[in-house]
Amino acid sequence: MNVIETRDIVKRFGKVDIVKGINLKVEEGEVFGFLGRNGAGKSTFINILTGILRPTSGSFSILGEKVPNEEVKKRIGVLPDYTAFYHHMNAIAHLKYFANISGKKVTTAECLRVLKWVGLGLDANKRVGKYSFGMKKKLGLAQAIIHDPEVLFLDEPTSGLDVESAIEIQQLIIKLKEMGKTIFLTSHNLYEVEKLCNRIGIMKDGKLQKLGTIAELKAYYRSKLIVTMKHSIFPQDQEHTVIQWLNNMSEEIQREDEKTIITLEKEEQIAQIVRAFNQYKINIFRIEVDEPSLEEVFLEG
Ligand SMILES: Nc1ncnc2c1ncn2[C@@H]1O[C@H](COP(=O)(O)OP(=O)(O)OP(=O)(O)O)[C@@H](O)[C@H]1O
């Protein structure tokens, strides 16, 4: 079953489309990672899915029900923004309060069990205002799961954490995955999504630019070559023709007067370019051939 299904989701702020028509399906039990640079629109999209924002257009369903839907709300868990804590409450009161909002009454014992599970057993009676940033992230995770939801939305679950705390949170996410929860998370961190996710989507400028398993995306992009050429300036009367010829060879080209970086699929294409440059009387001074790095594969491409 598709636990999350979106159809052409668009979100406009003012005159700008921040999310530009996202179609996505996430299956039951999947950990789906949404990756992208700062400002790509990841938080905006996850905030739409969790009901914090309304889409400008498009529709979506969660657990087979069209959203907004009050019943569905009870079956999802959301990692809150770190500002959304009640600092005067202790962790148990905090969890009771939020479970209640999600439509479930929980006992002190249930709260303690979840707090122990996230590693806050000894701090259960401490005021949230005294919690460190890392402890608040754990409390946020406890808050997201206290009502035993089927689907979890985790926006940047480890951002701002030191390595040790990030690993603790990642291990909890792995346990939740093993419990069969469907998890949608956003991250900047390539290595984190590689560790946690079955499938990823890469968001760029509000669009879902790539979608697949990590292995699929790596295999596809690892087969490419990035060729950097230093050369003489293109002859003015033929510049347009040469650029057009290069554009026919690849969609990924970066140009400066005396430098061209082009992404190619086959080695033979390098020889073709050398022959063409020769014909157009462009001198090649240097050629470097690289495979794309993981970061280039996932965030630039
Ligand atoms: N309420 C808003 N009003 C206007 N613009 C907004 C609003 N919320 C977000 N934006 C803009 O939308 C763009 C995408 O923001 P968003 O937070 O969704 O990106 P992101 O991919 O989650 O980035 P980050 O990784 O930095 O959190 C940004 O340019 C941001 O300034």
The ligand as an ORCA input file, in Angstrom:
! r2SCAN-3c Opt
* xyz 0 1
  N       6.652     31.198      5.068
  C       7.477     31.495      4.077
  N       7.327     32.635      3.367
  C       8.148     32.936      2.338
  N       9.162     32.166      1.932
  C       9.376     31.019      2.591
  C       8.558     30.621      3.696
  N       8.988     29.431      4.151
  C      10.051     29.104      3.368
  N      10.283     30.058      2.448
  C      11.330     30.029      1.417
  O      11.210     28.825      0.720
  C      12.489     28.338      0.338
  C      12.608     26.888      0.734
  O      12.633     26.815      2.166
  P      12.626     25.413      2.924
  O      12.778     25.710      4.368
  O      11.463     24.610      2.492
  O      13.948     24.743      2.345
  P      14.763     23.512      2.899
  O      15.107     22.679      1.714
  O      14.050     22.844      4.004
  O      16.055     24.227      3.444
  P      16.863     23.965      4.795
  O      17.620     22.724      4.536
  O      17.725     25.182      4.869
  O      15.883     23.847      5.923
  C      13.510     29.266      0.971
  O      13.961     30.145     -0.021
  C      12.716     29.996      2.027
  O      13.222     31.288      2.237
*
